[in-house]
Amino acid sequence: MVKEKNIKKAAKIALGAGLMIAGIGHLTFARKAFQAQVPDWVPLKKDDTVVYSGLVEIALGTALILSPKKYEDAVGKIAAGLFVAVLPGNISQFRHKRSAFGLNTDTKRFLRLFFQPVLVYWALKATDKRH
């Protein structure tokens, strides 16, 4: 039981750190690359969308790491919701053949789509209060 709790805590911290790094990337070193994932139908400028989503990722990553135990489940569900919400961006990148993050072939962009459900599962499992 203690080992499982440690694994969950490590998974939650790793996911939170990953979100924070991605969020920082949205605002700095990967800003242009993230614009490739913004669907054309989003009513904001691509750069604004990247900046706002980066701020959300930083806040959510911080919440995953620092939230009190009683809020972990809710924060995990919000993180899972974010991963579902960005899936259209990944689909758009695939459909419009936009290269970014080393996803420079249709096969790589297609395979990337399957990582999104992994992130959803990770967020839910790492914060599930039942286990």
C-alpha positions in Angstrom: 0.0 0.0 0.0 2.8 2.4 0.9 4.6 1.6 -2.3 1.5 2.2 -4.4 1.0 5.6 -2.7 4.6 6.5 -3.5 4.1 5.5 -7.1 0.9 7.6 -7.3 2.6 10.6 -5.7 5.6 10.3 -8.1 3.2 10.0 -11.1 1.2 13.1 -9.9 4.4 15.1 -9.4 5.8 14.0 -12.8 2.6 14.9 -14.6 2.5 18.3 -12.8 6.1 19.0 -13.7 5.5 18.0 -17.3 2.5 20.4 -17.5 4.6 23.2 -16.0 7.5 22.6 -18.4 5.0 22.5 -21.4 3.4 25.7 -20.1 6.7 27.4 -19.9 7.4 26.2 -23.4 4.2 27.8 -24.5 5.4 31.1 -23.3 9.1 30.8 -24.4 11.2 28.3 -26.3 8.4 26.3 -28.0 5.9 29.1 -28.6 6.0 28.9 -32.4 5.8 25.1 -32.4 2.7 25.1 -30.2 1.0 27.4 -32.7 1.1 24.5 -35.2 -1.4 22.7 -33.0 -4.0 25.5 -32.7 -7.0 24.6 -35.0 -8.0 27.3 -37.5 -11.5 27.5 -36.0 -10.3 28.8 -32.7 -11.6 32.4 -32.6 -8.4 33.8 -31.0 -5.1 34.6 -32.6 -2.9 31.5 -32.6 -0.2 33.2 -30.4 -2.8 34.3 -27.9 -4.2 30.8 -27.7 -0.7 29.4 -27.0 -0.1 32.0 -24.3 -3.4 31.4 -22.5 -3.1 27.7 -22.7 0.5 27.9 -21.4 -0.7 29.9 -18.4 -3.4 27.2 -17.8 -0.9 24.4 -18.0 1.5 26.2 -15.5 -1.4 26.7 -13.1 -2.7 23.2 -13.4 0.8 21.6 -13.1 1.3 23.7 -10.0 -2.1 22.6 -8.6 -1.3 18.9 -9.3 2.0 19.2 -7.3 0.8 21.4 -4.5 -2.9 20.7 -4.0 -4.0 19.3 -0.6 -5.0 15.7 -0.6 -8.7 16.5 -0.4 -8.5 18.4 -3.8 -6.4 15.9 -5.7 -9.3 14.1 -7.2 -10.9 17.3 -8.5 -7.6 18.6 -9.9 -6.9 15.3 -11.6 -10.3 15.5 -13.3 -9.6 19.0 -14.4 -6.2 17.9 -15.8 -7.9 15.0 -17.7 -10.4 17.5 -19.1 -7.6 19.7 -20.3 -6.0 16.7 -22.1 -9.4 16.0 -23.8 -9.8 19.7 -24.7 -6.4 19.9 -26.5 -7.1 16.7 -28.6 -8.7 18.8 -31.4 -5.4 20.7 -31.7 -3.5 17.4 -32.1 -6.1 16.3 -34.7 -5.7 19.6 -36.5 -1.9 19.3 -36.6 -2.4 15.8 -38.1 -5.1 16.8 -40.7 -3.2 19.9 -41.8 0.2 18.2 -41.9 1.8 20.8 -39.6 5.3 19.8 -38.5 6.3 20.7 -34.9 8.0 18.9 -32.0 9.6 16.4 -34.4 6.2 15.3 -35.7 7.2 15.8 -39.3 5.5 12.8 -40.9 1.9 11.7 -41.1 2.7 8.6 -39.2 4.3 10.5 -36.3 1.5 13.0 -36.1 -1.1 10.1 -36.2 0.7 8.1 -33.5 0.8 11.3 -31.3 -3.0 11.1 -31.2 -2.8 7.9 -29.1 -0.8 9.6 -26.4 -3.7 11.9 -25.4 -5.8 9.0 -23.8 -2.6 8.0 -21.9 -2.4 11.5 -20.4 -6.1 11.4 -19.5 -5.6 8.0 -17.8 -2.4 9.2 -16.1 -4.2 12.3 -14.6 -7.1 10.3 -13.4 -5.1 7.4 -12.0 -2.5 9.5 -10.2 -5.1 11.5 -8.4 -7.8 8.9 -7.8 -8.7 9.1 -4.1 -10.2 5.6 -4.0 -6.8 3.9 -4.3 
